[in-house]
């Protein structure tokens, strides 16, 4: 699956075929159908528990994302998404949470399943007030938007407001006072990964790191690249559909043209991911590269330390452009037939389209422009 020469050694050591087999065993056509929030007829619908089983299995073999493991982590996420986009949408935050907890030196309960809820929305607010009886303890009140699988997971890392700053906290979602609203999720993409709001009423939680630590550590930028690896993997799975169609009609010139364009687009996106992974892994030579207190907002003297925020944003935007192009070309080339008759293909298209909206398009491009104007970061 991996072809770019820029991948570090850790990536090329990943057994992508074994990951495909693991995902397929848990989520493939032999999995018993289960009801989803949309009740979409004919859609492959393994339960969230099936996908969380994949997350647990991969977490046992995948190290936390840090300097020295980025290639392995990104390749793993891409391989999961190439097999099933919804499974990648479940696995990625679980692995991300384990990475964050490891960086913060926080012990993880056995068999816990994790989400990461850091999004904000107008009119919604989650506050954390200190519990004076216990160091690091807080009490949550309010509503958090975009909480994927909150009714299924055991735990989550959640950002809340403390004295005007964003503080990361760990919370057990099975407590009284936690009310997920899965009924608010009416999406046709990722219907069985409900991501509605959650109400918290007097819910105990524990702080993770200092205020602002979660957003300013280099791992925040690196994790964003991990999401882009999932987008790329999802597009690889879709490209395989096009290759199958082209192989069945070897004399169809338009199919060959479309396949060639998709090959080029995916190669560009893979190079962006592979180069980023190599830079992250190379930073292992700097002992403080992923230290929680390190300041990585600017490129280090002599260019030794990349501007991680800029790097992540550029990689995500490059991958988003390529995946958008692949989606458009594949759908336009294969036509409505597979989208209306093949549940797996229809699901992949809908899931990937929604997943990619975690990128903010022009707003993210504007962020790249602002960073360059403020502190440089380009060679020209």
N, C-alpha and C positions, 0 to 999 in steps of 0.2 A: 504493500500500500504506500510505503514511503519511498520517494524517488529523489528528492532534493539532496545534492551533495553537502548542503549546509547543515544538515541535521547533526547534532553531537552524537557521540557513541551511545549514550543512554537511550536515545530514541530508536536507533537501529537495532537495539537488543530487544525491543518490545515484540512479543509474539502476537501480531495483530490477528492472525488466523485463530489463535486460541481465544482471544477476546471475542471475536465474531461468534465462535462456537458457544462461548459462555452466554452471550446475550441471546443468541438464537434459542438455546436450550431453555431459557427462562421466559422469553417473550415471543418465540416463533409460532408458526401455525399450529403446532400441537398443543399450545397452551389453551386451557379451557377459557371460552369467552366469559367476560364479566361485564356487568352493567357499568356504563360511564355516566358522567353528569349530563351528557347530551343525548344519550341513547341512540347514537348514530348507527344505523343498521349496516352490518357487514364490515365494520371497521375492526381491525385487529385490536383486541382489548385485554391484554394481560392486566392483572391487578397491580396497584401500586406496590403491594408486597412483593410481587415477582421482580419488579424493577429494583426495589430496595435490596433484594437478595443479591442482585448483581453488584450494587453499590458496596455492600458488605464484603463480598468476595474480592472485589478489586481493591478495596481499602486495605485488605490484609496483605496484598502484594505490591501496592503502589506507595512509595514513600511520600511524605509531605512535599509540596512544591517549594523548593528552595534553590539557592545557587548550587548547581551540581546535579539536580534532578529534573530540571525543566523539560529537557528533551523527552525523557521517559514519561513524564506526566502529560505533556501535550499529545504525544503519540497515542497514549492510552485513551485519552478523551476522544481523539479523532476516530480511533478504531471503534469505540462504542457508538458514536454517532453515525458512522458509516453503516452499522448494523441496524440501529434503531434510534431515531432522533429523540423520542420521548424518554428512552432510557438514559441517554446522555443528559437530558434536562434534569433527570433525577440524580444521576451519579455526580455530576459536576459540583453542585453545592455541597453535597455530603463530603467529598474529598476536600473542597475548599475550606469547609468548617474544621475538618481535622487538621489541615495545615495551619489555620489561624490559631487554634488551640495549642498546637505544638509550639508555634512561635511565641505564644504568650506563656508557655510553661504551665498550662492548665490540664489537669487529669481528665480523661474522657471516660464516662461510665461505660461499662461493658454492654455490648449489643445495642448501643444508642444509635439512632438514625437522625441525621442533622439536615437542617436547612439554614440558609443565610438570608435574612430579611433586612436589607439596608436601603430600600427604596423609600422615597417620600412622595406625597401627593397633596395637592391643594386641599385645605380644609380638614386634613387628618393629622393627628399629632399623637405621639407616644411619649409620655413623660416618665422619668425614673426619679423617685425621691429616695434619698439614702435612708436605710434602716439603721437607726442609731445603736441598735443592740449588737450588730455584727459587722465587722470590718469587711468591706467589699460587697455587702448585701444592699440591694435596692428593692423597691416595690414599684411595679409597672401599672400605669393607668393610661388608657387611651386606645387609639386604633392604629394599627400598622397596615399599610396597603401591600399588595403584591406578595402574599405569603404562600408560596407554593407548597402543596401537600401538607399544610398545617394540621389537617384532621387525621393524618396518617403518621407523621413523624413523631418521634419521642421528644426531640429537643430542637432548639434553634438558637443561632446567634442573631441578635436583633439590635439595631441601633435605636437609641432613645435619647431624649433631650434631658440633660442635667445642667442646670445653671447656664442655659444658652449654648452649651456645647453638645456635640454628638458623642455619646458613650456607647461602646459595644457591651452587651450583656449576654449571658447564657441563661436560657430559661427552659424549664421542663414544660412542654406543651400539654402534658396530661393533667395538669393541676386544675382545680376549681378556679373559675375566673377567666379561663381562656376559651373564647368562643370563636371558632373559625366560621367563615361564611362562604362555604363552597357553592351555595346556590347562586352567588353573584357571578360565577364563572360560566359564561355562555359561549365561550370560544369554540370554533370548529377546528382550530389547530390546538394540539395538546389538550384535548378535552378531559383526559384522565390524569392530567397534572393540574388540578384546580389551584388557582392562584388568587383567590379572593382575599378580602381584608380579614383581619383578626382583631377582635375586641379583647383588651386586657383590663381586668378590674381587680385591683389589689393583689397582683400576682407577684410572688417573690422571685427574684432573679439575682444573678451574681455578676459583678463587673468583670470584664476581660480587658486588660490593659488600661492605660490612662485615657482620659477624654481626648479624642482626636487621633489616638494611636492607630486605630483600624484603618483610617483613610490615608494616613501619611506614610505608613510602612511600605517598602518596595513591593512586598507581596500583594498589595492591593492592585497595583498595575500588572503584576505577573498573572494574577488570577483572571484579570480581564482578558489577557491573551489566551488563557485556557478556554474561556467561553468561545473565543474566535476559532480555536481548534475544533470545538464541537460544530460550529457552523461549517467549517471546511469539510469535516468528516461527513456531515449530513449531505453536502453537495456531492461528495465522492459517491455516496450511495445512490444518489439520483443520476449521476453520470453513468453508473453501471447499467441503469435502465436504458439509457440512450445507446450505450455500446451494444447491449443485447438486441435492440431494435435494428441497429445498423448492421450487425453481424447476420441477422436474418434476411436482410435485403442488401447484399454487398454491392449491387449495381445502382443503388439509390444515391445519386450525387449529393442531394441536399442533406441526407443523413450523414454522409461522410464529412461534409462541410461543417455541420453542426457539431459532430464529434470532435473534429479538429479544433474548433473554437473552444469547446469545453475543456479539452486537454490543456490548451494554452492558459485559459483562465485559472484552472485548478493548479497548474504549475506555478503561476505567479503568486497565488495565495499561499501555497505550500512553502515557497521560498521565503516569504515574509515570516511565516511561523517558524521555520527552521532556523533562520538567521537570528530571530529573537531568542529562541531557545539556546542557541550557541552563545549569544552574548550573556544571557543569564547564567548559564553554566560556567562560562569563563570567569564570571565575577566571583566564583568560589575562591579564586586566588587572593581576593581581598577579604580578610577575616570578618570585617564589619559589614559586608555586603547586605546581609539580611538581618542585621541586629535590629531589635525593636526600636532603639533610640536613634538609629542612623538617619541623617537628613539626606534624602536623595532627590531633592527638588531641582537641583542644578547639575550640569555635567561637571565632573571633577576636573581639576587642573590637568592639562595635557590630554584630555579626552579619554582618560582611563575608565571613567565611570559613566555609562550612558545616562541620559535623562530618561528615567524609566517611565515617567508619565507621558512624555512625548512619544517614546518608542511604542508604548502600548496603544496609544490612540492612533498612531499611524498604521500599525499592524492591523488593528481592528477595522479601520476604515478600508484598508487594502483588501482584507478578506471579505468584508461586507460587499464591496464593489464586485469582486470576482464571483461570489456566491449569488448575488443578484443576477449577474449575467448568465450564470449557469441555469438558474431557475427559469429565467425568461426563455432562454434558448431551448431547454429541454421541453418545457410545456408547449411552446409554440411548435416544436418539431414533431413530437409524438402525437399531438392533437388531443381531442377530448376523450378518445376511447379509453385509454388507461386510467384517466382521471375519474371516469364514471363507472368503470367496470372492475378495476383492480383495487381492492381496499388498501393494500400495502402502499401502492404508489400514491393514491389519493391522500393517504395519511401522511406520508413523508413530505409531500408538497405543502400541505396545510401546516404541518408541525414546523417545518423549516422556515416558512414565511413568517410565522408568528415569533419563533425563537429569535430570528434576526432583528426583530424590532427592539431587542435590548440595546442595539446600536441606535444612536439618535440622529443618524444621517447628517444633515447640514449643520445641526448644532455641534456635532462632534468635529466636523471639518472646521467650523468656526473656532472651536477650542484649540485645534492644532495651529491655526493662524495666530491666535492670541499668544500661545506659548512661544512661537517663533519670533513674534514681534517683541516679546518681553525679554527673552533670554537666548535667542538664537536657536541653534540645534540643527541647522542645515549647512551643507558644505558650499552652497552657492550664495 
